[in-house]
């Protein structure tokens, strides 16, 4: 006797759901899906409407959000072009529209200004995070730091950081940064405190590696800034390599190798560069602190 098993899927939506899940499982089982392949092969990219995303996910919003997140991580780890961050923003906007409580994409959004030098993309996403998760201290914390460091808006920074510091489980650093905004002090050390915490709490190695690179950039800029201030105490004809030797002779600790592994180069206008990365990282220094040696790293 032959046994026939008939599977009837009369509902078209159910059929599409089953097809979607089977295709997803098959792609992972056969190792044909990888985040890096998404970048190389646009066929894998999920292009769905950001206006009403849940209508296109067939009830599998979290699964679609996860796949889109893998695509975003791959894109983030393979680009240093500012124009690519519009795509990253669109992806995160889409992901968090599907799942407003998915924290990792918001965390990545908080790091975008370090590459774009603008809060254009990060601010609306972090605002969404703060609205979706009002009891979590680090969303206003990120909004506050970015408002200070990239927008140079001390008033907004103090508002957001004070809000973060008042929440349950907020660490001491939130209050310290809030107080710094009130007193208009600190800049390199403020950034380094922020970055050190991000390195410690990064949700994945891609973001952690990016913040380690940012820390190196900040440390290098701090060294160059301090050395320039010391050179400016010398006569104009000594603001060169001979001036460096004079500072060393006078007891100042001038590094032969900068934190990024490069050595000091002089531009025609007398400003300094690292031979490793021949451009400076723009630092916001409050008026009260301009012209003041930061830390005691050169003494």
C-alpha angles and dihedrals in degrees: 000000000000119000116212120198114199122192114198120191104183098167111081093206091054089050091053091048093052092046091050094051094044091050091049093049092046093052091055095041092054094043090236092127123075134148092239091052089059089063094047097041115042090193087080094054114105109227109190133152115275091201098068104004099163091062089066100045099073092225094308097102095142093049092050091046090052093051091047089049091055089052090050094050090051091050093047093050094049104047141067095170115116092217090061090065091072087064091046090051091050091050094050091045088053094045095049091046087059094042115014091183096057099115104188096070091052089051090054089047089058090060097051095089090063087068101032098034086223137093092214093113102027101049100064092044094048089046088055090050092051090050094047094045106027094166096059113096101204098069094065086038091060091042090052097048093047091048089056102038101038105020095036088222106144094176094057091041092055090048096052096040092048088051090052093046092054094058126097115267093014108151122236091257090071091059092043092054091045089054091048090056089052094051097037094230136133130026115170092040090045091055093044093051089051094046094047090056092048091051090052095048102034110141093221142010094257093062092038091054090049092054092048087056090049090052091054090050092051093048090049092049090048091055094047092046093052094046091051090053090052093047089052089063088064128076115276093253090058098053092105140069090306088056090053089055091049092052090050089049089052091056103264117141102234110177117232089204120040122222091262091055096255131113130236118281126188121222121211091259091055097254120130135243137180116246088222098057110017096205133071127242108235110239124197107226118182115236092249090058101042112119093019120122109242117232114333096277095130098045 
